[in-house]
Amino acid sequence: MPRDDLQDLVSPLAGAGFLFAPAAQMRSHLGALADWDQFAGSWDDLPRDTHLPDGHRYRRRRHATLSALAGEPIFHVEAHQPHYQGIEYNRLVGGIERWFEPIRPAILSGASFRSILTLCLRLFGALQPAADWHIECHQFRIEARPDAAGLPTPEGVHRDGVDWVLVLLVNRVNIESGTTTVHDMDDRSLGGFTLATPLDAALVDDNRVKHGVTAVTPVDATRPAWRDVLVVTFRAKR
């Protein structure tokens, strides 16, 4: 059973505005993930992100939009819709509606996804208890090749234009680097860490800090290499 007490997550996130939560800590809050193999295996079925500029051929993704009411422990899957970021948050591909293939219904209804979203609802709800939420979920695979590093955040150090962000590592295969960096609003470094083990997580207060991830490169240039993460963003409906 997952732990009821979230203070080990709430307190540092409220204090510093960001938190690295290692896999053991996350697992204690998520409980059993009965369909984890199916959940993680769904990253093998991500279409290529065609919205990146020419030359950027390393990112695959799927997307879903959810919602939740304040105080409710459940989420609702919304009709499929585009992902939009203003140019002030994404200088590379902001200012346009970007459509991606949806996250498959079997994944959205599965035990692992529901456990992750339930934890997010509890955690971010404790930090903003009156908020009704607009929630977006992104499955990302960043591929690394000998001739081209993969860029988890090609837009650079940035904010997402939301309130809270979870970045959860699902898998990393034959890669090095991929260090998450956190910065204040004046771009001064506040720290960094590497998501190395499945379920390692970065939690970010997007109103207070910026974040980025360094490029990933293959350890063994003769083998495929990639980094799989689930990104979940929560934005309070105004």
C-alpha positions, 0 to 999 in steps of 0.5 A: 500500500502507498504511504499516506504521509506526503510531507517528505515530498510536500515540504522540500517542494514547497520550500525549494521549489524543486525536488529530486525524488529517488525511485525508492521514495517514489515507490513508497508513495506509488505502491504496487505497479501491477502493469509496469511492464506493459506501461513501460513497454508502451514507449516502444510504440511512440510516433516521431515528433514531427513539429521539431525543426529540420535536423531534430529527428530524435524525439518520439511522443504521445500526449493526453489531456486530463482534468480534475476538480479540487479535492477529488482523488480522480481524474477525467480523460478529456477529448483529444486536443493539441498541446500549446505553449506560448513563445515566451515558454518555448522559443523553439516551437511555441506559439502554435498548436501541436497535435500528437498521437494520443496516449493509448486508452489501455495505458491511461486506464492501467494501474501504473498510470493511475497510481502516478496520477493519483499521487500527483493529485494528492501532492499538488492538491496539498500544495494548491488545495482550491485548484481545479486542474488542467493536466497534460501528460506526455510520453517522451522517448529521446533517442541518441545516435553516434552522429547526433546527441538526443536533446531532452529539452531542445528549447533549452532551460525553460518554464512550461507555463504551468504550475507543477511538473513531474518528470518520471524516468521510465527507462534509460538504455545505453545512454550517458548524461541527461542531467536535469538542471534547475535555475532561478528566474535570473538563470542562476543554477540551483542544482542538478541531478540525473534520473538514472533508475526507473521511477526516479523523479524530478518535481518542479514548481514551474512558477518559481524555477526553470529547468532543463536537461543536458543532451544524451549520448550513447555509451556503446555507439554500436547499440541503440540508445534512448531515454524514456520519461513520463512528463505530467503538468498541472495547471490551475484553471483560472 
